[in-house]
Amino acid sequence: MNSRGAIVGVNVAEIPGKRIGFVDTIKNGRHVADRLIQEGNQPTPDMGFTGINITPALAECAGLPVRRGVGMVSITPGGPADEAGLKVDGMIIQIDGRIVGDLTDLQGLLRQREVGQTMTATLLCGTDVHARPVGLGAQSDMRETATPGGN
């Protein structure tokens, strides 16, 4: 809640015993709540990697030809990103032609899809830009198995 009492985020996960929680925007929370009310429990689509936001400062420091995107820092073995041949240190800059500026953008695009669907990820690897089809798995299936630097 903000200082005026309006709900601005929804708790989506926590680290047990550590009193550390993770919050998603209310916009995404409403989307999930509406979907649960209409369709019942649905798994959250996931690409099977852990990512970081590429900021303009980081992009400049690394000499990247783009200013924003999502860098892949670990790949879930056997997950959709792994099966599609995505590699650690690659960067997602678009999904189905829509710009991905950060993890929030990516999560919003994933929430518009369903587990089992395929989308096209446009990737920056070094100076090469290419598109790859990537299927979507269920988030809970992959959460525990990602390995840092794994691929």
C-alpha positions in Angstrom: 0.0 0.0 0.0 1.1 3.5 -0.6 0.8 6.4 2.0 -2.7 7.1 0.8 -3.8 3.5 1.5 -4.1 2.5 -2.2 -2.9 -1.0 -3.1 0.1 -0.7 -5.5 1.5 -4.2 -5.3 0.7 -7.8 -4.5 3.0 -10.2 -2.6 3.9 -13.0 -5.0 6.7 -14.9 -3.2 8.8 -15.0 -0.1 11.9 -16.7 1.1 10.8 -18.9 4.0 12.2 -18.0 7.4 14.0 -14.9 6.1 11.1 -12.4 6.2 11.9 -11.3 2.6 9.1 -11.0 0.2 8.7 -10.2 -3.5 6.0 -7.9 -4.9 4.5 -7.6 -8.3 2.7 -4.5 -9.6 -1.0 -4.2 -8.9 -1.6 -4.2 -12.7 -0.1 -7.7 -13.0 -1.9 -8.7 -9.8 -5.3 -7.7 -11.2 -4.6 -9.6 -14.4 -3.8 -12.8 -12.4 -6.8 -12.3 -10.1 -9.2 -11.8 -13.0 -7.8 -14.9 -14.7 -8.1 -17.0 -11.5 -11.7 -15.9 -11.0 -12.6 -16.7 -14.6 -10.6 -19.8 -15.3 -9.4 -21.2 -12.0 -5.8 -21.9 -11.1 -3.6 -21.6 -14.1 0.2 -22.1 -14.2 2.3 -19.0 -14.9 4.1 -19.2 -18.2 7.9 -19.1 -17.9 10.8 -19.3 -20.4 13.2 -21.1 -18.0 15.9 -18.6 -17.3 16.9 -16.1 -14.6 17.4 -12.6 -16.0 18.6 -9.1 -15.0 17.6 -5.7 -16.3 20.0 -4.2 -18.8 20.0 -0.5 -17.9 21.3 2.3 -20.1 24.3 2.7 -17.9 25.1 -1.0 -18.0 24.6 -1.1 -21.7 27.0 1.8 -22.2 29.6 0.3 -19.9 29.4 -3.0 -21.8 29.4 -1.3 -25.2 26.1 -2.8 -26.2 24.3 -1.6 -29.3 21.0 -1.3 -27.4 20.0 0.6 -24.3 17.6 -1.8 -22.6 16.7 -5.5 -22.5 16.8 -8.5 -20.3 20.1 -10.3 -19.9 20.1 -14.1 -19.2 22.3 -15.0 -16.3 21.2 -18.6 -15.8 19.3 -21.1 -17.9 17.2 -23.9 -16.5 18.5 -27.2 -17.8 15.9 -28.9 -20.0 13.6 -25.8 -19.8 12.2 -23.9 -22.7 15.2 -21.5 -23.1 17.6 -24.4 -23.0 15.6 -26.3 -25.6 15.5 -23.3 -27.8 19.3 -23.0 -27.6 19.4 -19.7 -25.7 22.7 -19.0 -23.9 23.8 -17.3 -20.8 25.0 -13.8 -21.6 22.4 -13.4 -24.4 19.9 -10.6 -24.1 16.2 -10.6 -25.0 15.2 -7.4 -26.7 11.9 -8.3 -28.2 9.1 -10.9 -27.9 6.9 -11.4 -30.9 8.1 -8.0 -32.2 7.2 -6.1 -29.0 10.1 -4.4 -27.3 11.3 -5.8 -24.0 12.9 -3.0 -22.0 13.1 -4.9 -18.7 11.9 -7.8 -16.6 8.6 -6.1 -15.9 7.9 -5.9 -19.7 8.9 -9.5 -20.2 6.7 -10.7 -17.3 3.7 -8.7 -18.7 4.2 -10.3 -22.1 4.5 -13.8 -20.6 1.3 -13.3 -18.6 -0.6 -12.7 -21.8 0.2 -16.2 -22.9 -0.4 -19.7 -21.8 1.9 -22.6 -20.9 2.6 -24.6 -24.0 2.4 -21.7 -26.4 5.4 -20.7 -28.6 6.6 -17.2 -29.1 9.5 -15.6 -31.0 12.3 -14.1 -28.9 14.6 -11.6 -30.6 18.0 -11.9 -29.0 21.2 -9.9 -29.0 24.3 -12.2 -28.6 27.4 -10.1 -28.8 26.7 -8.0 -31.9 24.5 -10.6 -33.6 20.7 -10.2 -33.5 18.5 -13.2 -34.3 15.1 -14.6 -33.6 14.3 -18.0 -32.1 11.0 -19.7 -31.3 10.7 -20.5 -27.6 8.0 -22.6 -26.0 6.6 -21.7 -22.6 6.8 -24.0 -19.6 5.1 -23.6 -16.2 7.0 -21.3 -13.7 6.7 -23.6 -10.7 8.2 -26.5 -12.7 11.4 -24.6 -13.2 11.8 -22.3 -10.2 14.1 -24.7 -8.2 16.3 -26.0 -11.0 18.0 -23.0 -12.6 21.8 -23.1 -12.3 24.0 -19.9 -12.4 26.0 -19.7 -15.5 24.3 -23.0 -16.6 24.8 -23.0 -20.5 
